[in-house]
Amino acid sequence: MSLPPTTFDEASRIQSCGDHEYKVNIHADFAWGSVAHGGYLFSLLWNVVGEHFRTTLASYAQPDTVAMHLELLRPAPLGDATVHVKDVRLGKGSSTVHMSLVHGGKERVVGYATNTNRSKTKGLTIPTGYTLSPPPAPISFPAVLSNQDPNYIRYHVPWRPGIKNAALTNATFALPRTAPSDKGVREQWLCPTLPAEKWTTPMLGLVIDHCVPPPENFFPNSPHTAQATADRSALWARDGMPEQHPEWAAPRFYPTINIGVEVKKNLPAEGVKWLFTRFRMKGLRDGRFDLGCEVWDEGGELVAVSQQVWMVVEVDVKAMKKRGPSGKL
């Protein structure tokens, strides 16, 4: 299995240029073609917010980002970019800041983040009894990695120099061998590909934006349906073939318009290896659709919820192949 050469920590280094300005480098190993992967941008800005509260706003002692919302205005090319942070509301219990990522003189991403200190929060808590319904099938992670689990099949995109969909190589997926009957649903377990890496709270952006768009399930001949993707990986495993993720072949791609995340509980500081995500699309109309995501840990606790808006752009496949992959997975 060919491993990506760059950790998320290496690809999300931040340089402070003053109280409210930071330099980042959008790394090619977290890219889609020549632009940044949306989930990577989310996590990158999450780290910028964390740095801002550790330094400029250190006196407020609010290290925990509990909610963040981004508007993805334009694609963010690879290379150096500047993030401007504006203090919008500073309070004793929580504070909110505004972020703006600028590349080439243009705003590419804008958003808001709210921070607090979870260790001191004493707000109302109500156990609602909410659980995943239907529950995911039982899983053995060691069996998945050796392609021996009866319910899940491993799906991995090997890293190679110059790969166009490099962002995908940073996670290894456990896909249901039998796709959910609801075509509006995609679900999976995933872990970081690098053995030493684990998911941490700032990396949740990567977790909630790794999803083949559910609309593909409504095109029976698409190679990107949930069942076709799982079947392809099962075939590789059965025949001992190298894993060869195909380039995007559908005559449509799916830009993300905005992403919002609320963190229900922080992940441990040392991180966790596996997380479960269930994505659900409620409706698609006039080329736009919603995408909700729930993130759960191995203990069956809800970690975060996300709500996104995506577009459907119909394109000429030949022209799209020349331009490079712009859709998801």
C-alpha positions as CSV (number, residue, x, y, z in Angstrom):
1,M,0.0,0.0,0.0
2,S,1.6,3.2,-1.1
3,L,1.4,5.8,1.7
4,P,1.1,9.6,1.4
5,P,4.3,11.4,2.3
6,T,2.8,14.3,4.2
7,T,1.0,14.4,7.5
8,F,-1.8,16.8,8.2
9,D,0.3,18.6,10.8
10,E,3.0,19.2,8.2
11,A,0.4,20.4,5.7
12,S,-1.3,22.8,8.1
13,R,1.6,24.8,9.5
14,I,0.8,28.4,10.3
15,Q,2.9,31.5,10.4
16,S,1.8,34.4,12.4
17,C,2.2,37.8,10.7
18,G,0.8,39.9,13.5
19,D,-2.2,39.8,15.8
20,H,-4.8,39.1,13.2
21,E,-3.0,37.8,10.1
22,Y,-1.6,34.4,9.3
23,K,0.2,32.7,6.5
24,V,-0.6,29.2,5.4
25,N,0.5,27.0,2.5
26,I,-2.2,25.0,0.7
27,H,-0.4,21.7,0.2
28,A,-0.5,19.6,-3.0
29,D,-0.9,16.4,-1.0
30,F,-4.4,17.6,0.1
31,A,-5.5,18.7,-3.3
32,W,-8.1,18.0,-6.0
33,G,-6.2,18.7,-9.2
34,S,-4.8,22.2,-8.8
35,V,-7.0,23.4,-6.0
36,A,-7.5,22.6,-2.3
37,H,-9.9,19.9,-1.0
38,G,-12.8,21.6,0.9
39,G,-12.4,19.5,4.0
40,Y,-8.7,20.2,4.2
41,L,-9.5,24.0,3.9
42,F,-12.0,23.6,6.8
43,S,-9.4,21.8,9.0
44,L,-6.7,24.3,8.0
45,L,-8.8,27.2,9.0
46,W,-9.8,25.4,12.2
47,N,-6.1,25.3,13.1
48,V,-5.8,29.0,12.3
49,V,-8.6,29.8,14.7
50,G,-6.9,27.6,17.3
51,E,-3.7,29.5,16.9
52,H,-5.5,32.8,17.2
53,F,-7.1,31.8,20.5
54,R,-3.8,30.4,21.8
55,T,-1.9,33.7,21.1
56,T,-3.8,36.9,20.4
57,L,-6.8,35.8,22.5
58,A,-5.0,33.8,25.1
59,S,-6.3,35.8,27.9
60,Y,-9.8,34.5,27.2
61,A,-8.8,30.9,27.8
62,Q,-11.2,29.5,25.2
63,P,-9.3,26.9,23.3
64,D,-12.2,24.8,22.0
65,T,-13.9,25.5,18.7
66,V,-17.4,24.3,19.1
67,A,-18.9,25.5,15.8
68,M,-17.6,26.7,12.5
69,H,-19.2,27.7,9.2
70,L,-17.5,28.4,5.9
71,E,-18.6,29.8,2.6
72,L,-16.5,28.4,-0.2
73,L,-16.6,31.4,-2.6
74,R,-13.9,30.4,-5.1
75,P,-11.5,27.5,-5.5
76,A,-8.3,27.9,-3.5
77,P,-5.2,27.3,-5.6
78,L,-2.2,25.6,-4.2
79,G,0.6,27.6,-2.6
80,D,0.8,30.4,-0.1
81,A,-2.3,32.1,1.2
82,T,-3.2,34.7,3.8
83,V,-5.9,34.3,6.5
84,H,-7.3,37.4,8.1
85,V,-9.0,37.0,11.4
86,K,-11.4,39.6,12.9
87,D,-12.7,39.5,16.5
88,V,-16.4,39.8,16.1
89,R,-17.7,39.1,19.6
90,L,-15.4,38.5,22.7
91,G,-17.2,37.2,25.8
92,K,-16.5,35.5,29.1
93,G,-18.3,32.3,28.1
94,S,-17.6,32.1,24.4
95,S,-16.2,34.3,21.6
96,T,-16.8,34.4,17.8
97,V,-14.3,35.4,15.1
98,H,-14.5,35.9,11.4
99,M,-11.9,34.4,9.0
100,S,-11.1,35.3,5.4
101,L,-8.6,33.2,3.3
102,V,-7.1,35.3,0.5
103,H,-5.1,34.0,-2.4
104,G,-4.0,36.0,-5.5
105,G,-5.7,39.1,-4.1
106,K,-9.2,37.4,-4.0
107,E,-11.2,36.1,-1.1
108,R,-11.5,32.3,-1.5
109,V,-13.1,31.3,1.7
110,V,-14.9,33.2,4.5
111,G,-16.5,32.0,7.7
112,Y,-17.1,32.2,11.4
113,A,-16.0,30.2,14.3
114,T,-17.2,30.1,18.0
115,N,-14.8,29.1,20.8
116,T,-15.3,28.3,24.4
117,N,-13.6,26.3,27.2
118,R,-15.3,22.9,27.5
119,S,-13.6,22.2,30.8
120,K,-15.4,25.1,32.4
121,T,-18.7,24.9,30.6
122,K,-21.6,24.2,33.0
123,G,-24.6,24.6,30.6
124,L,-27.7,22.4,30.5
125,T,-27.2,18.8,29.3
126,I,-30.1,16.5,28.4
127,P,-29.6,12.9,27.5
128,T,-31.9,12.5,24.5
129,G,-31.3,8.8,23.8
130,Y,-30.6,9.6,20.1
131,T,-28.8,6.8,18.3
132,L,-27.9,5.8,14.8
133,S,-31.0,4.3,13.1
134,P,-30.5,1.9,11.5
135,P,-27.3,1.0,13.4
136,P,-24.2,0.3,11.4
137,A,-23.3,-3.4,10.9
138,P,-20.7,-4.9,13.3
139,I,-17.1,-4.3,12.2
140,S,-13.6,-5.7,13.0
141,F,-11.0,-3.1,12.0
142,P,-8.1,-5.6,11.8
143,A,-10.4,-7.8,9.6
144,V,-11.2,-4.8,7.4
145,L,-7.6,-4.0,6.8
146,S,-6.9,-7.5,5.7
147,N,-10.2,-7.6,3.6
148,Q,-11.6,-10.4,5.8
149,D,-14.6,-8.5,7.4
150,P,-17.9,-10.0,6.3
151,N,-19.7,-6.6,6.5
152,Y,-17.1,-4.1,5.2
153,I,-14.5,-3.9,2.5
154,R,-11.4,-1.7,2.6
155,Y,-11.2,1.0,0.0
156,H,-7.9,2.8,-0.4
157,V,-6.4,5.1,-3.0
158,P,-2.6,4.6,-3.2
159,W,-0.5,7.7,-3.2
160,R,1.8,8.3,-6.2
161,P,3.7,11.4,-7.4
162,G,1.5,13.8,-9.3
163,I,-1.8,12.1,-8.3
164,K,-4.7,14.4,-9.2
165,N,-7.0,13.3,-6.3
166,A,-4.2,13.4,-3.7
167,A,-6.7,14.3,-0.9
168,L,-8.2,10.9,-1.1
169,T,-5.0,9.1,-0.3
170,N,-5.0,10.5,3.2
171,A,-7.8,8.3,4.4
172,T,-8.5,4.5,4.3
173,F,-12.2,3.7,4.1
174,A,-14.3,0.7,5.3
175,L,-17.3,0.6,3.0
176,P,-20.4,-1.5,3.6
177,R,-20.3,-4.5,1.2
178,T,-24.0,-4.0,0.7
179,A,-24.9,-0.4,0.2
180,P,-27.8,1.2,2.2
181,S,-31.1,0.7,0.5
182,D,-31.8,4.5,0.8
183,K,-30.1,6.0,-2.2
184,G,-29.8,9.3,-0.4
185,V,-27.4,7.8,2.1
186,R,-23.7,7.1,2.1
187,E,-21.9,5.7,5.1
188,Q,-18.4,4.5,6.0
189,W,-15.8,4.1,8.6
190,L,-12.5,5.8,8.0
191,C,-9.1,6.1,9.5
192,P,-6.0,8.1,8.5
193,T,-3.8,6.2,6.0
194,L,-0.5,6.9,7.8
195,P,-0.1,4.4,10.6
196,A,1.1,7.0,13.1
197,E,-1.8,9.5,12.5
198,K,-5.1,9.6,14.3
199,W,-8.1,11.8,13.9
200,T,-8.1,14.9,16.2
201,T,-10.9,17.5,16.6
202,P,-9.3,20.0,14.1
203,M,-9.2,17.2,11.5
204,L,-13.0,16.8,11.5
205,G,-13.1,18.9,8.3
206,L,-11.3,16.1,6.5
207,V,-13.7,13.5,8.0
208,I,-17.0,15.2,7.0
209,D,-15.9,16.1,3.5
210,H,-14.8,12.6,2.3
211,C,-18.0,11.4,0.6
212,V,-19.1,10.3,-2.8
213,P,-22.1,12.5,-3.5
214,P,-25.3,10.6,-2.9
215,P,-26.9,11.8,-6.2
216,E,-24.6,9.3,-8.0
217,N,-26.6,6.5,-6.4
218,F,-29.6,7.6,-8.6
219,F,-27.6,6.8,-11.8
220,P,-27.5,3.0,-12.0
221,N,-24.7,2.9,-14.6
222,S,-22.5,5.3,-12.7
223,P,-19.1,3.8,-11.5
224,H,-19.4,6.0,-8.4
225,T,-22.6,4.5,-6.8
226,A,-22.1,3.2,-3.2
227,Q,-22.5,-0.4,-4.4
228,A,-20.2,0.0,-7.5
229,T,-17.5,1.4,-5.3
230,A,-17.7,-1.4,-2.8
231,D,-17.9,-4.0,-5.5
232,R,-14.8,-2.6,-7.2
233,S,-12.8,-2.9,-4.0
234,A,-14.1,-6.4,-3.3
235,L,-13.0,-7.4,-6.8
236,W,-9.5,-6.0,-6.2
237,A,-9.3,-8.0,-3.0
238,R,-10.6,-11.2,-4.5
239,D,-8.3,-11.2,-7.4
240,G,-5.3,-9.8,-5.6
241,M,-5.2,-6.8,-7.9
242,P,-3.5,-3.5,-7.0
243,E,-6.0,-0.9,-5.8
244,Q,-6.6,1.5,-8.8
245,H,-9.1,4.2,-8.0
246,P,-10.6,5.4,-11.3
247,E,-10.7,9.1,-12.2
248,W,-14.0,10.8,-12.0
249,A,-16.1,9.5,-15.0
250,A,-19.6,10.9,-14.5
251,P,-20.7,13.8,-16.6
252,R,-21.3,16.0,-13.6
253,F,-19.3,17.2,-10.6
254,Y,-20.2,18.5,-7.2
255,P,-18.7,21.7,-5.8
256,T,-19.3,22.5,-2.2
257,I,-21.0,25.8,-1.5
258,N,-20.8,25.9,2.3
259,I,-20.0,23.7,5.3
260,G,-21.1,24.0,8.9
261,V,-20.0,21.8,11.8
262,E,-21.0,21.7,15.4
263,V,-18.8,19.6,17.7
264,K,-20.8,17.6,20.3
265,K,-17.7,16.4,22.1
266,N,-14.0,16.9,21.6
267,L,-11.9,13.9,20.5
268,P,-9.1,12.9,22.9
269,A,-6.0,15.0,22.6
270,E,-4.1,11.9,21.4
271,G,-6.7,11.3,18.7
272,V,-8.7,8.2,17.6
273,K,-8.0,5.9,14.8
274,W,-11.5,5.2,13.4
275,L,-14.7,7.3,13.0
276,F,-18.0,6.4,11.5
277,T,-19.8,8.9,9.2
278,R,-23.3,8.7,7.8
279,F,-24.2,11.2,5.1
280,R,-27.8,11.9,4.1
281,M,-29.3,13.9,1.3
282,K,-32.9,15.0,1.8
283,G,-33.6,16.6,-1.5
284,L,-32.0,17.8,-4.8
285,R,-33.7,20.6,-6.8
286,D,-32.5,23.0,-9.4
287,G,-28.9,21.8,-9.2
288,R,-28.5,22.1,-5.5
289,F,-28.8,19.7,-2.6
290,D,-28.3,19.5,1.1
291,L,-25.9,17.0,2.7
292,G,-26.1,16.2,6.4
293,C,-23.4,14.3,8.1
294,E,-23.1,12.7,11.6
295,V,-19.7,11.6,13.0
296,W,-19.7,8.8,15.6
297,D,-16.8,7.2,17.5
298,E,-16.2,3.5,18.3
299,G,-18.0,3.8,21.6
300,G,-21.2,4.9,19.9
301,E,-21.0,8.5,20.9
302,L,-22.0,11.3,18.6
303,V,-18.9,13.5,18.0
304,A,-20.1,16.1,15.5
305,V,-22.9,17.0,13.1
306,S,-22.4,18.8,9.8
307,Q,-24.7,20.5,7.3
308,Q,-23.5,21.3,3.8
309,V,-24.9,22.7,0.5
310,W,-23.5,21.3,-2.7
311,M,-24.1,22.1,-6.4
312,V,-24.4,19.8,-9.3
313,V,-22.6,21.0,-12.4
314,E,-23.1,19.1,-15.6
315,V,-20.1,19.1,-17.8
316,D,-18.5,17.6,-20.9
317,V,-16.6,14.5,-19.7
318,K,-13.8,15.0,-22.3
319,A,-13.3,18.6,-21.2
320,M,-13.4,17.6,-17.6
321,K,-10.7,15.0,-18.0
322,K,-8.4,17.6,-19.6
323,R,-9.1,20.0,-16.7
324,G,-8.6,17.5,-14.0
325,P,-10.9,16.1,-11.2
326,S,-13.1,18.7,-9.6
327,G,-15.7,16.5,-8.0
328,K,-15.7,14.3,-5.0
329,L,-14.0,10.9,-4.6
